[in-house]
Amino acid sequence: MGGVVRSSGGGRKRILPVGQKSKLTRIAPPDELMGDVAIRLWKTQSKILIERGVFELEDAPILLAYCNAFHLMLEAENIIAKDGLTVSSEMGGEKKHPAINVRNDSVSQLARLGSLLGLDPLSRIRMTSGKNDPDDEGNEFDEFD
């Protein structure tokens, strides 16, 4: 048998999208942002996403929620730092401070929304992998994906 045996994807380099450009050049922070921290985060993250070419106007509500979740997380951490991890319950015992739940929920939202926006390493690779590049001719194993 003189056939060539190749592994799937072996020797193939990822083709990164060249010239992918966002239609936006900048976007003003919306009035719904909860504070100065959220506004600063909006400005930095929107700039990064626009420069990567992955941010469009329809992504703005997701970034808004991301920035507000970050603001809420910091507010909750400030409350926890001031008041402590526990509060007195009605029965006189100690219970977890309610701000801890707000902080945990905010961290979960940040992770989920950040992934949707491409702000974590795995989703960033997924968004810039070039799998849907029109110049990519594919390979003989593409039909098995």
C-alpha positions as CSV (number, residue, x, y, z in Angstrom):
1,M,0.0,0.0,0.0
2,G,1.6,3.2,-1.1
3,G,-1.2,5.5,0.2
4,V,-0.3,8.5,2.3
5,V,-1.6,8.4,5.8
6,R,-2.3,11.8,7.4
7,S,-3.8,12.8,10.6
8,S,-6.8,15.1,10.7
9,G,-5.6,18.7,10.8
10,G,-2.0,17.6,10.9
11,G,0.5,20.2,9.6
12,R,-2.3,22.7,9.1
13,K,-1.9,26.2,10.5
14,R,-4.9,28.1,11.7
15,I,-5.7,30.9,9.3
16,L,-6.5,34.0,11.2
17,P,-9.0,36.4,9.6
18,V,-7.1,39.2,7.9
19,G,-8.8,42.5,7.4
20,Q,-11.7,41.6,9.7
21,K,-13.0,45.1,10.6
22,S,-15.7,46.3,12.9
23,K,-18.2,48.7,11.3
24,L,-17.8,50.8,14.4
25,T,-14.9,53.0,15.1
26,R,-16.0,54.0,18.6
27,I,-19.2,54.0,20.6
28,A,-20.2,56.4,23.4
29,P,-20.9,55.0,26.9
30,P,-24.7,54.6,27.3
31,D,-26.6,56.5,30.1
32,E,-27.6,53.1,31.6
33,L,-24.1,52.5,33.0
34,M,-24.2,52.4,36.8
35,G,-21.1,54.5,37.6
36,D,-17.7,55.8,36.8
37,V,-16.1,52.4,37.0
38,A,-18.6,51.0,34.5
39,I,-18.0,53.9,32.2
40,R,-14.2,53.4,32.3
41,L,-14.6,49.7,31.7
42,W,-17.0,50.4,28.7
43,K,-14.4,52.7,27.2
44,T,-11.5,50.3,27.5
45,Q,-13.4,47.1,26.5
46,S,-15.2,48.7,23.6
47,K,-11.9,50.0,22.3
48,I,-10.3,46.6,22.5
49,L,-13.3,44.8,20.9
50,I,-13.5,47.4,18.0
51,E,-9.7,47.1,17.4
52,R,-10.1,43.3,17.2
53,G,-12.9,43.8,14.7
54,V,-15.4,41.7,16.7
55,F,-17.7,44.4,18.1
56,E,-20.9,45.5,16.4
57,L,-23.8,47.7,17.6
58,E,-25.9,44.7,18.4
59,D,-23.2,43.7,21.0
60,A,-23.7,46.9,23.0
61,P,-26.4,45.5,25.4
62,I,-24.1,42.6,26.2
63,L,-21.2,45.0,27.0
64,L,-23.5,47.2,29.0
65,A,-24.6,44.2,31.1
66,Y,-20.9,43.2,31.5
67,C,-19.8,46.7,32.7
68,N,-22.7,46.9,35.1
69,A,-21.9,43.5,36.5
70,F,-18.4,44.6,37.1
71,H,-19.7,47.7,38.9
72,L,-22.0,45.6,41.1
73,M,-19.1,43.2,41.9
74,L,-16.9,46.1,43.1
75,E,-19.8,47.7,45.1
76,A,-20.5,44.3,46.8
77,E,-16.8,43.9,47.6
78,N,-16.7,47.4,49.2
79,I,-19.8,46.5,51.3
80,I,-18.2,43.2,52.4
81,A,-14.9,45.0,53.2
82,K,-16.8,47.5,55.4
83,D,-19.4,45.3,57.0
84,G,-17.6,41.9,57.1
85,L,-18.5,38.5,55.7
86,T,-21.4,37.9,58.2
87,V,-24.4,39.7,59.6
88,S,-26.6,38.9,62.5
89,S,-29.7,36.9,61.7
90,E,-33.2,37.4,63.3
91,M,-32.4,34.4,65.6
92,G,-29.3,36.1,66.9
93,G,-26.8,33.9,65.0
94,E,-24.4,34.8,62.2
95,K,-25.3,34.3,58.6
96,K,-23.5,35.1,55.3
97,H,-23.7,38.8,54.3
98,P,-26.2,39.2,51.4
99,A,-23.6,41.2,49.5
100,I,-21.6,37.9,49.0
101,N,-24.5,36.6,46.9
102,V,-24.5,39.8,44.8
103,R,-20.7,39.5,44.3
104,N,-21.0,35.8,43.4
105,D,-23.8,36.5,40.9
106,S,-21.8,39.4,39.4
107,V,-18.7,37.2,38.9
108,S,-20.8,34.5,37.2
109,Q,-22.4,37.2,34.9
110,L,-18.9,38.6,34.1
111,A,-17.6,35.1,33.1
112,R,-20.7,34.3,31.0
113,L,-20.9,37.8,29.3
114,G,-17.2,38.1,28.9
115,S,-17.2,34.7,27.0
116,L,-19.9,35.9,24.7
117,L,-17.9,39.1,23.9
118,G,-14.6,37.2,23.4
119,L,-13.0,38.6,26.5
120,D,-11.6,35.3,27.8
121,P,-8.8,33.2,26.1
122,L,-10.9,30.3,24.9
123,S,-13.7,32.4,23.3
124,R,-11.0,34.8,21.9
125,I,-9.4,31.9,20.1
126,R,-12.8,30.7,18.9
127,M,-13.8,34.1,17.6
128,T,-10.5,34.7,15.7
129,S,-9.9,31.1,14.5
130,G,-10.8,31.9,10.9
131,K,-13.0,28.8,10.5
132,N,-15.5,30.7,8.4
133,D,-12.9,32.4,6.3
134,P,-14.2,32.4,2.7
135,D,-10.7,31.8,1.3
136,D,-10.3,28.7,3.3
137,E,-10.7,25.7,1.0
138,G,-10.9,23.3,3.9
139,N,-9.5,19.8,3.8
140,E,-10.7,16.3,2.9
141,F,-11.9,15.7,6.5
142,D,-14.2,18.7,6.8
143,E,-17.3,16.7,6.0
144,F,-16.7,14.6,9.2
145,D,-16.9,17.6,11.6
